[in-house]
Amino acid sequence: MSAGSHLVTAPVPDSVQAERARIVGCAYAHADAIADDVMATIRIELPGYGTADPGFLADVHDQLARLSRTGLGALLERKRVTPADVTYARQAAARRARSGLPLVDYIAAFRLGQRAIWKSLLAHAGDTEAGREAVLSLAGPLARYTDLISAQATDAYLEFQQYVAAESGRDSQALTDALLEGALPASGPHLSVATAHGLGAERSTPMVVVVAVVLDGPAETRQLVSAAAARVGVNGLRTLAVVRGAEIVAIPALGPDGSAEQLCERWRDKRAELAAEGIALAVGVSTAVTDVAQIPRAYRQAQAALALLPEDGGVLALPQLTPFRYLLLRADDTTRQLVDPRVGAALADDRARGGSLAETIRAFAAADMNLREAADTLQIHLNTAKYRLGRIQELTGRNVRSVNDLVELLVAIELLL
């Protein structure tokens, strides 16, 4: 029987068809209750589920309810169920394999799910002849649906074990190439690799792209950096990281408890650690995206950030930059030449004397032009702060209490650092 024939049955009388619709509709409305029933059973009968954490169990419950709605909904609409309709089951299977759940327990849970659906259908069939005939006519389609989703889930589980446990470099490379083109494979080993790294399973999961370049060293060094990049993450999983030409490209998923800021700090720590080993890196980090289709844009952002770093490298992390700071980093020589010579000379002299005036300007802006708050931040007397503002105006001709003048001074400070 072909995959396209699941849930398609021979014609039945209208009266039985009506009963079928009623029974299936009632069961569909109780999909969450069906999932509750299965969860109560598997936690007792299947050891792999008995010790699972609440997040894992919530995910299992969601998948059970979703699979029930898919099968029962197809019966209601008298449509065919295909593997494409249950792609989410393959992703869930990879998550179960990643958690270490035994395959025998995972497949047994599908059988318990079938039993719970059947139990719900029987409960809503009633004692009429038409009801009994209707529910019996559902046994075959339900069994075939269970076979379909069991086969899909088993395939995905085994693919995960075969390809991801070994972390096939070839598959990681192919997956990275696909992601950088904005595509996520729908099935096969590449999807298993993606799921193992937390990529693409949930549309709301934020991701970033990291591009690193080894500033000096043999080609083998890039492989070492790639291996190190795979260990830099904030979601408890290994990060997808590969060598692509002169670049090391990493695509970490942030996960529900990780942030882009945390990831950026861990990259700074990793760069410092590698620098201590004699490996100099330049690292660019993109803004966070939640859709695989946005990954190509994030990749270009990471490359653009990389290009803004000085010759000795560093980490330029866009999630930690303001738009103001980013624009200034992209400024060219013409922008610097537009700085008023009087302002430039005053700032150069101030820098030679320790930079107290520039420090005061920054603190004044950060305090929303509240001089007393700025003085407290700088731990200086209010009269000292007032004196400094007077000196700034005297030397530059700019009044820091004017928004335009203050912005001009801030720009000049950043450009002339």
MOKA-V941986 format. One record per pair of residues at least 24 apart in sequence whose ideal C-beta (glycine too) atoms are under 6 Angstrom apart, sorted by the first residue. I is the first residue (numbers start at 1). J is the second residue. Records with the same first field share a line. If there is no record, write none. Layout:
I=J + J
//
This chain:
3=82 + 83
4=80 + 82
6=81 + 144 + 145 + 148
7=74 + 75 + 81 + 141 + 145
8=80
9=141
12=137
15=130
16=130 + 133 + 134
19=130 + 131 + 134
20=134
23=121 + 124 + 125 + 134 + 135
24=72 + 75 + 76
26=124
27=72 + 120 + 121 + 124
28=72
30=120
31=65 + 68 + 69
32=65
34=68 + 116 + 117 + 120
35=61 + 64 + 65
37=116
38=64 + 112 + 113 + 116
41=112
42=109 + 112
46=105 + 108
48=101 + 102 + 105
63=92
64=113
68=117
71=145
83=152
86=149 + 152
87=186
89=149 + 152 + 153
90=152 + 156
91=195 + 201
93=153 + 156 + 157
94=156 + 160 + 192 + 195
97=157 + 160 + 161
98=196
103=157
110=150
114=146
159=189 + 192
160=192
163=189 + 192
164=192 + 193 + 196
172=242
173=242
176=242 + 249
179=251 + 295
180=296 + 299
182=293 + 295 + 296
184=292
197=237 + 240
198=235 + 237 + 253
199=253
200=292
204=290
205=253
206=254 + 288 + 290
207=251 + 253 + 289
208=260 + 285 + 286 + 288
209=251 + 286 + 298 + 299 + 302
210=250 + 285
211=247 + 249 + 284 + 302 + 303 + 306
212=248 + 281 + 283
213=282
215=280 + 313
216=280
221=279
222=248
232=266 + 267 + 270
234=258 + 262 + 263
260=288 + 319
261=319
264=317 + 319 + 320
267=315
268=315
271=315
280=313
281=313
282=306 + 309 + 313
283=315
284=316
285=317
286=318
287=318 + 319
328=414
331=415
336=415
339=412
342=396 + 397
343=396 + 412
346=395 + 396
347=416
357=388 + 392
358=413
360=388
361=409
364=400
365=406 + 410
//
